[in-house]
């Protein structure tokens, strides 16, 4: 059995492409292994990046902690604001909204999650909305934010993706990463091993490497075009394949959440930064054409448009192998779902962490490649199911798009979760899964699934005890939120953009 793909020690790393993915890879490799490696990143100022991934999830804090990045410096440099969750508007049905917030809701019992006690409370007329028992949810509703002791507030960021790449470039170059300004015009492979030997640049230079990281975006120049890694198309579950994006001048206060507003054939995002607002419409081209999508977006934006809308095409899915030979795809080159739950930057980060955990210093082993690919496939499948949930479980039947979403077959793994929650109120988190139980509960309740029953543990509480239990939680949440300053005022004081 072959144990080595290539037993040559890895000393020269070539990162193909910049943008968020390329510079996140460069920053982490430079900070961690820069003294042992020769790291080069190739990008061209003439090639634009997608650059609309401006909403994040709380895991980005972990990445910055690993790199010892100062939060205030990062936020000021990227015109960032805070994010406590996502407001889903018109998703369950037209004019019906809910928030998927970060953090925890209520207090769990070891036998049963808080949702079971809440469910009994609703039956008895003793409980408010599920979000009343979550600090981040209430703070988002009231546009308030502050850092709390002991990481008492779970949050992420809205940021300027282009500015983030520039911030990480400066960081990376301070840790020895060399940037090469060029376009990649060809890839040279080793005939015997099908590994990449070098990439040829438009300057005529041949850039050799031991390990290549493909961050060339949807083009996937290395993993796709050169190595032919097969792409698994998930468009039968995720209909959206296009996005129209436009930036607008700030209008009103910057709220501490992303707005996701369902439209006739897709959904609109609104992401408030300190200096502008990111807007876009994610849509399915078989239900609406580009002109219709742009017209829809223009009808629903507020504030002066700072650019003409541009349309981005994508195919939802994942490479069946994201590590092939001596090439690893990270970012859009490895696959893409869609931006609804702001998971793109998280998946970049996870790919980087896996790379660091399995870095092939002494040669590339087939077992490492197989394990990396297995973990990547499992991780994105869990996220895929969570995203498909938003489309499948809905009361909307008002357009062909929404009727098709409601009628589609879904992965059996997702159908099981839906059935389990509907019948029992139970949710179980898969090992190493991104979205915790509370995320699944918030979205399933928000999209319209009310469990048929609850765990018998909740029945051990009488009405007086249950009311006291619930009121103590919501009262504590409200007292804390009442002490928080307005989000925009906190941002101005904490991290004003430079």
C-alpha positions as CSV (number, residue, x, y, z in Angstrom):
1,X,0.0,0.0,0.0
2,X,1.3,3.4,-1.0
3,X,1.9,5.6,2.1
4,X,3.5,8.6,0.4
5,X,2.1,10.7,-2.3
6,X,5.4,12.5,-2.3
7,X,8.1,11.9,0.3
8,X,9.9,15.2,-0.4
9,X,9.9,17.6,2.6
10,X,7.7,20.6,2.1
11,X,9.8,23.8,2.3
12,X,8.4,25.9,-0.6
13,X,4.7,26.8,-0.4
14,X,3.0,28.7,-3.3
15,X,-0.4,30.3,-2.7
16,X,-2.2,30.9,-6.0
17,X,-4.5,33.8,-5.6
18,X,-5.1,36.5,-3.0
19,X,-8.4,37.8,-1.7
20,X,-9.7,36.8,1.6
21,X,-8.8,33.1,1.2
22,X,-5.3,33.6,0.0
23,X,-4.3,36.2,2.6
24,X,-5.9,34.2,5.4
25,X,-3.8,31.2,4.4
26,X,-0.7,33.4,4.1
27,X,-1.2,35.0,7.5
28,X,-1.6,31.7,9.3
29,X,1.3,30.0,7.5
30,X,3.5,33.1,7.9
31,X,2.8,33.5,11.6
32,X,3.1,29.8,12.5
33,X,5.7,28.4,10.1
34,X,7.2,31.4,8.4
35,X,10.7,30.8,9.8
36,X,10.8,27.3,8.3
37,X,9.1,27.9,5.0
38,X,9.5,29.9,1.8
39,X,6.0,31.2,1.3
40,X,5.0,33.1,-1.9
41,X,1.6,34.4,-2.8
42,X,0.8,35.1,-6.5
43,X,-2.0,37.6,-7.3
44,X,-2.7,40.2,-9.9
45,X,-4.2,43.6,-9.3
46,X,-5.9,43.2,-12.7
47,X,-8.0,40.2,-11.5
48,X,-10.8,41.2,-9.1
49,X,-11.9,39.1,-6.2
50,X,-15.5,38.2,-5.4
51,X,-15.1,40.4,-2.3
52,X,-18.7,40.3,-1.0
53,X,-18.2,37.9,1.9
54,X,-18.6,40.7,4.4
55,X,-20.6,39.0,7.2
56,X,-18.9,36.5,9.5
57,X,-19.7,34.1,12.3
58,X,-18.1,34.0,15.8
59,X,-15.5,31.5,14.9
60,X,-13.4,34.3,13.2
61,X,-12.5,35.4,16.7
62,X,-10.7,32.1,17.3
63,X,-8.7,32.7,14.1
64,X,-7.7,36.2,15.2
65,X,-6.8,34.8,18.6
66,X,-4.4,32.2,17.1
67,X,-2.7,35.0,15.1
68,X,-2.7,37.4,18.0
69,X,-4.5,40.1,16.0
70,X,-5.8,43.1,18.0
71,X,-9.5,43.3,17.6
72,X,-9.7,47.2,17.6
73,X,-6.9,47.5,15.0
74,X,-8.7,44.9,12.8
75,X,-12.1,46.5,13.1
76,X,-10.8,50.0,12.5
77,X,-8.9,48.9,9.4
78,X,-11.9,47.0,7.9
79,X,-14.6,49.6,8.9
80,X,-16.2,46.7,10.9
81,X,-19.3,46.6,13.0
82,X,-20.6,43.9,15.3
83,X,-23.0,41.1,14.4
84,X,-25.2,39.3,16.9
85,X,-27.1,37.2,14.3
86,X,-29.2,37.2,11.2
87,X,-32.7,38.6,10.8
88,X,-34.7,36.4,8.5
89,X,-37.5,38.4,7.0
90,X,-40.3,37.0,4.9
91,X,-38.9,33.5,5.1
92,X,-41.5,31.6,7.1
93,X,-44.1,33.6,5.1
94,X,-44.5,37.1,3.8
95,X,-44.3,39.6,6.6
96,X,-43.2,36.9,9.1
97,X,-39.7,37.5,10.6
98,X,-37.4,35.8,13.1
99,X,-33.8,36.2,14.2
100,X,-31.1,33.4,14.2
101,X,-28.9,34.7,16.9
102,X,-25.5,33.6,18.3
103,X,-25.2,32.3,21.8
104,X,-27.4,30.1,23.9
105,X,-31.1,30.3,24.8
106,X,-32.3,29.6,28.3
107,X,-30.8,26.9,30.5
108,X,-30.6,23.2,29.5
109,X,-31.2,20.2,31.8
110,X,-28.9,17.2,31.3
111,X,-31.9,15.1,30.0
112,X,-33.5,17.8,27.9
113,X,-32.7,21.1,26.2
114,X,-34.3,24.3,27.2
115,X,-36.7,24.2,24.2
116,X,-38.7,21.4,26.1
117,X,-39.3,23.7,29.1
118,X,-40.2,26.6,26.8
119,X,-42.6,24.3,24.8
120,X,-44.4,23.4,28.0
121,X,-44.5,27.0,29.0
122,X,-46.1,28.0,25.7
123,X,-48.7,25.3,26.1
124,X,-49.6,26.6,29.6
125,X,-49.5,30.3,28.5
126,X,-46.5,31.0,30.7
127,X,-43.7,31.6,28.1
128,X,-42.9,34.4,25.8
129,X,-41.1,34.2,22.4
130,X,-38.2,31.7,22.3
131,X,-35.8,34.7,21.7
132,X,-36.8,36.3,24.9
133,X,-34.5,33.9,26.7
134,X,-31.4,34.7,24.7
135,X,-29.2,37.7,25.4
136,X,-27.8,38.1,21.9
137,X,-31.3,37.9,20.4
138,X,-32.8,40.6,22.6
139,X,-29.7,42.8,22.2
140,X,-30.0,42.5,18.4
141,X,-33.7,43.4,18.5
142,X,-32.9,46.5,20.5
143,X,-29.8,47.5,18.5
144,X,-27.5,47.3,21.6
145,X,-24.0,46.0,22.1
146,X,-21.0,45.9,24.4
147,X,-18.3,43.5,25.4
148,X,-19.2,41.7,28.6
149,X,-17.0,40.0,31.2
150,X,-16.0,36.3,30.6
151,X,-17.0,36.4,26.9
152,X,-20.6,37.0,28.0
153,X,-21.7,38.1,24.6
154,X,-21.3,35.9,21.5
155,X,-20.7,38.0,18.4
156,X,-19.1,38.2,15.0
157,X,-18.4,41.0,12.5
158,X,-19.5,42.8,9.4
159,X,-16.4,44.0,7.6
160,X,-15.1,45.3,4.3
161,X,-13.7,42.1,2.6
162,X,-11.2,44.0,0.4
163,X,-9.9,46.0,3.4
164,X,-9.6,42.7,5.3
165,X,-7.4,41.2,2.5
166,X,-5.2,44.3,2.6
167,X,-5.0,44.1,6.4
168,X,-3.9,40.5,6.3
169,X,-1.4,41.2,3.5
170,X,0.4,43.7,5.7
171,X,0.3,41.2,8.5
172,X,1.6,38.4,6.3
173,X,4.5,40.4,4.8
174,X,5.6,41.2,8.3
175,X,5.9,37.5,8.8
176,X,8.0,36.8,5.8
177,X,5.4,36.0,3.1
178,X,6.5,37.3,-0.3
179,X,3.8,38.7,-2.7
180,X,4.3,38.2,-6.4
181,X,2.4,40.5,-8.7
182,X,1.5,38.3,-11.8
183,X,-1.1,36.3,-13.6
184,X,-0.9,32.6,-13.8
185,X,-0.8,31.5,-17.4
186,X,0.0,27.8,-17.1
187,X,0.5,24.9,-14.7
188,X,3.3,22.4,-15.1
189,X,2.7,18.9,-13.8
190,X,5.0,16.0,-13.1
191,X,4.1,13.3,-15.6
192,X,4.8,10.4,-13.2
193,X,2.9,11.6,-10.1
194,X,0.4,14.1,-11.6
195,X,1.6,16.5,-8.9
196,X,2.2,20.2,-9.7
197,X,5.8,21.0,-10.4
198,X,5.5,24.7,-11.1
199,X,3.2,27.5,-12.2
200,X,4.2,29.8,-15.1
201,X,3.5,33.5,-14.7
202,X,2.8,36.1,-17.4
203,X,6.2,37.6,-16.6
204,X,7.7,34.3,-18.0
205,X,8.8,33.2,-14.6
206,X,8.4,29.5,-13.6
207,X,7.5,29.4,-9.9
208,X,8.3,26.0,-8.4
209,X,6.9,24.7,-5.1
210,X,6.5,21.6,-2.9
211,X,2.9,22.5,-1.9
212,X,0.4,24.6,-3.8
213,X,-2.6,26.2,-2.2
214,X,-5.4,27.0,-4.8
215,X,-7.1,30.2,-3.8
216,X,-8.0,31.2,-7.3
217,X,-11.7,31.4,-6.6
218,X,-14.4,29.9,-8.8
219,X,-11.9,29.5,-11.6
220,X,-10.0,26.8,-9.6
221,X,-7.0,27.0,-11.9
222,X,-5.0,24.4,-10.1
223,X,-7.4,21.9,-8.5
224,X,-10.0,22.1,-11.2
225,X,-8.4,23.0,-14.6
226,X,-5.0,21.5,-14.0
227,X,-5.7,18.5,-11.8
228,X,-9.3,17.8,-12.9
229,X,-10.8,17.3,-9.4
230,X,-14.4,16.5,-9.9
231,X,-17.1,18.9,-8.7
232,X,-20.2,17.6,-6.9
233,X,-23.2,19.8,-8.0
234,X,-25.8,20.4,-5.3
235,X,-28.1,22.7,-7.3
236,X,-30.9,20.2,-7.0
237,X,-31.0,21.2,-3.3
238,X,-29.7,24.8,-3.6
239,X,-31.4,26.5,-6.5
240,X,-29.6,29.9,-6.2
241,X,-26.7,30.2,-8.7
242,X,-26.3,34.0,-9.0
243,X,-25.9,37.1,-7.0
244,X,-26.3,40.8,-7.9
245,X,-24.2,43.0,-5.5
246,X,-24.1,46.7,-4.9
247,X,-22.7,49.0,-2.3
248,X,-24.7,52.0,-0.9
249,X,-24.0,54.9,1.3
250,X,-24.9,54.4,5.0
251,X,-28.5,55.2,5.7
252,X,-29.7,55.2,9.3
253,X,-28.0,53.4,12.2
254,X,-25.8,50.4,11.7
255,X,-27.7,47.5,13.3
256,X,-25.8,44.7,15.0
257,X,-27.2,42.0,12.7
258,X,-27.3,40.9,9.0
259,X,-30.6,41.3,7.3
260,X,-31.7,38.4,5.0
261,X,-34.9,39.4,3.3
262,X,-36.7,36.7,1.2
263,X,-37.8,37.9,-2.2
264,X,-39.8,36.3,-5.0
265,X,-37.0,34.2,-6.4
266,X,-34.2,34.4,-3.9
267,X,-33.2,36.7,-1.0
268,X,-31.6,40.1,-0.3
269,X,-28.7,40.8,2.0
270,X,-28.0,44.0,3.8
271,X,-24.8,44.3,5.7
272,X,-24.0,47.6,7.6
273,X,-20.4,48.7,7.9
274,X,-19.1,51.9,9.4
275,X,-18.7,53.7,6.1
276,X,-21.3,52.1,3.8
277,X,-23.7,49.2,3.4
278,X,-23.2,46.0,1.4
279,X,-26.3,44.9,-0.5
280,X,-27.1,42.0,-2.8
281,X,-29.7,39.7,-4.2
282,X,-29.0,36.0,-4.2
283,X,-31.2,34.4,-6.9
284,X,-32.0,31.4,-9.0
285,X,-31.4,32.2,-12.7
286,X,-34.1,29.7,-13.8
287,X,-36.7,31.7,-12.0
288,X,-35.6,35.3,-12.6
289,X,-33.1,36.8,-15.2
290,X,-30.3,39.3,-14.4
291,X,-32.3,42.3,-15.4
292,X,-35.2,41.2,-13.2
293,X,-32.8,40.5,-10.3
294,X,-31.1,43.9,-10.6
295,X,-34.4,45.7,-10.8
296,X,-35.6,43.9,-7.7
297,X,-32.4,44.8,-5.8
298,X,-32.6,48.5,-6.9
299,X,-36.3,48.7,-5.7
300,X,-35.3,47.6,-2.2
301,X,-32.1,49.4,-1.4
302,X,-31.9,52.5,0.7
303,X,-29.2,55.1,0.4
304,X,-27.2,56.3,-2.6
305,X,-25.8,53.5,-4.8
306,X,-22.0,53.8,-4.9
307,X,-21.5,51.5,-7.9
308,X,-23.4,49.8,-10.7
309,X,-24.7,46.4,-9.6
310,X,-22.5,43.5,-10.7
311,X,-23.7,39.9,-11.2
312,X,-21.7,37.0,-9.8
313,X,-22.3,33.4,-11.0
314,X,-21.7,30.3,-8.9
315,X,-22.5,26.6,-8.8
316,X,-23.4,25.4,-5.3
317,X,-21.5,22.3,-4.4
318,X,-18.1,20.9,-3.4
319,X,-15.0,19.3,-4.9
320,X,-15.1,15.6,-4.2
321,X,-11.5,16.0,-3.2
322,X,-10.1,19.3,-2.0
323,X,-6.6,17.9,-1.5
324,X,-5.2,16.2,-4.7
325,X,-1.5,15.4,-4.9
326,X,0.4,18.4,-3.6
327,X,-2.4,20.8,-4.1
328,X,-5.0,21.9,-1.6
329,X,-8.0,24.1,-2.5
330,X,-9.2,26.6,0.0
331,X,-12.0,29.0,-0.4
332,X,-14.2,29.2,-3.4
333,X,-11.9,26.9,-5.4
334,X,-12.9,24.1,-3.1
335,X,-16.6,24.7,-3.3
336,X,-19.4,27.1,-2.4
337,X,-22.8,26.8,-0.9
338,X,-24.3,30.3,-0.7
339,X,-23.9,33.2,1.7
340,X,-27.2,32.8,3.7
341,X,-25.5,31.8,7.0
342,X,-22.2,33.6,6.4
343,X,-20.2,30.3,6.4
344,X,-17.7,31.0,3.5
345,X,-15.0,32.6,5.7
346,X,-15.5,30.0,8.3
347,X,-14.9,27.2,5.8
348,X,-11.7,29.0,4.7
349,X,-10.6,29.1,8.3
350,X,-11.4,25.4,8.9
351,X,-9.4,24.5,5.8
352,X,-6.5,26.4,7.1
353,X,-6.7,24.9,10.6
354,X,-6.9,21.4,9.0
355,X,-3.8,22.2,6.9
356,X,-1.9,23.3,10.0
357,X,-2.9,20.2,11.9
358,X,-1.8,17.9,9.0
359,X,1.0,20.0,7.6
360,X,3.1,17.7,5.5
361,X,6.5,18.9,6.7
362,X,8.2,15.5,6.0
363,X,6.3,14.6,2.8
364,X,2.8,14.2,1.7
365,X,1.2,11.0,3.0
366,X,-1.9,9.4,1.4
367,X,-3.4,8.9,4.9
368,X,-3.3,12.6,5.6
369,X,-4.8,13.4,2.2
370,X,-7.6,11.0,2.8
371,X,-8.3,12.3,6.3
372,X,-8.3,15.9,5.2
373,X,-10.8,15.2,2.4
374,X,-13.0,13.1,4.7
375,X,-13.2,15.9,7.3
376,X,-13.8,18.6,4.6
377,X,-16.6,16.5,3.1
378,X,-18.3,15.8,6.4
379,X,-18.1,19.4,7.5
380,X,-19.6,21.0,4.4
381,X,-22.4,18.4,4.3
382,X,-23.6,19.4,7.8
383,X,-23.6,23.0,6.7
384,X,-25.3,22.2,3.5
385,X,-28.2,20.5,5.4
386,X,-28.6,23.5,7.6
387,X,-28.8,25.9,4.7
388,X,-31.2,23.7,2.7
389,X,-33.5,23.7,5.9
390,X,-34.2,27.4,5.3
391,X,-35.7,26.7,1.9
392,X,-37.5,23.4,2.5
393,X,-39.3,24.3,5.7
394,X,-41.5,27.3,4.7
395,X,-45.1,28.3,4.4
396,X,-44.5,30.3,1.3
397,X,-46.3,29.1,-1.8
398,X,-46.7,32.5,-3.5
399,X,-44.2,32.1,-6.4
400,X,-42.9,29.2,-8.5
401,X,-39.5,29.5,-6.7
402,X,-41.0,29.0,-3.2
403,X,-43.3,26.2,-4.4
404,X,-40.3,24.4,-5.9
405,X,-38.3,24.8,-2.6
406,X,-41.2,23.4,-0.5
407,X,-41.7,20.5,-2.9
408,X,-38.0,19.4,-3.4
409,X,-36.6,16.2,-1.9
410,X,-33.9,16.9,0.7
411,X,-30.9,14.8,1.9
412,X,-32.1,12.0,4.2
413,X,-29.8,13.4,6.9
414,X,-31.7,16.6,6.9
415,X,-35.1,15.0,6.7
416,X,-34.3,12.9,9.8
417,X,-33.5,16.1,11.8
418,X,-36.7,17.8,10.7
419,X,-38.8,14.7,11.6
420,X,-37.1,14.3,14.9
421,X,-37.7,17.9,16.0
422,X,-41.2,18.0,14.7
423,X,-42.2,14.8,16.5
424,X,-40.2,15.1,19.7
425,X,-38.6,18.6,20.0
426,X,-35.2,16.9,20.1
427,X,-32.0,18.1,18.4
428,X,-28.6,16.4,18.5
429,X,-25.4,17.9,17.3
430,X,-23.2,15.8,15.1
431,X,-19.5,15.5,16.0
432,X,-17.4,18.5,14.9
433,X,-20.5,20.2,13.4
434,X,-20.5,24.0,13.1
435,X,-24.1,24.8,14.0
436,X,-25.0,23.9,17.5
437,X,-28.4,22.7,18.8
438,X,-29.6,26.2,19.5
439,X,-29.0,27.3,15.8
440,X,-31.1,24.4,14.5
441,X,-33.9,25.1,17.1
442,X,-34.0,28.8,16.3
443,X,-34.3,28.2,12.5
444,X,-36.8,25.3,12.7
445,X,-39.0,27.3,15.1
446,X,-38.5,30.4,13.0
447,X,-39.4,28.6,9.8
448,X,-42.6,27.3,11.3
449,X,-42.0,23.9,12.9
450,X,-43.6,23.6,16.4
451,X,-42.8,20.3,18.0
452,X,-45.7,18.0,18.7
453,X,-44.5,17.3,22.2
454,X,-41.8,17.9,24.8
455,X,-39.6,15.8,27.1
456,X,-41.3,14.4,30.2
457,X,-38.6,16.2,32.4
458,X,-40.4,19.4,31.7
459,X,-43.6,18.0,33.2
460,X,-42.0,17.5,36.6
461,X,-42.3,21.3,37.0
462,X,-45.6,22.7,38.2
463,X,-46.9,26.0,36.7
464,X,-45.6,28.2,39.5
465,X,-42.1,26.7,39.4
466,X,-42.0,26.7,35.6
467,X,-43.1,30.4,35.4
468,X,-40.5,31.3,38.0
469,X,-37.8,29.4,36.0
470,X,-38.7,31.1,32.7
471,X,-39.2,34.6,34.2
472,X,-35.8,34.5,36.0
473,X,-34.1,33.8,32.6
474,X,-36.0,36.5,30.6
475,X,-35.6,39.0,33.5
476,X,-31.8,38.5,33.6
477,X,-31.6,38.9,29.9
478,X,-33.6,42.1,30.0
479,X,-31.6,43.6,32.8
480,X,-28.4,43.0,31.0
481,X,-29.6,44.4,27.7
482,X,-31.0,47.5,29.4
483,X,-27.4,48.3,30.5
484,X,-25.9,48.0,27.0
485,X,-25.2,51.1,25.0
486,X,-26.5,51.6,21.4
487,X,-24.5,49.5,19.0
488,X,-23.4,52.4,16.7
489,X,-22.3,54.5,19.7
490,X,-20.2,51.6,21.0
491,X,-18.5,51.1,17.6
492,X,-17.7,54.9,17.4
493,X,-16.1,54.8,20.8
494,X,-14.3,51.4,20.5
495,X,-13.0,51.1,16.9
496,X,-13.7,54.1,14.7
497,X,-12.5,53.5,11.1
498,X,-9.2,55.1,10.2
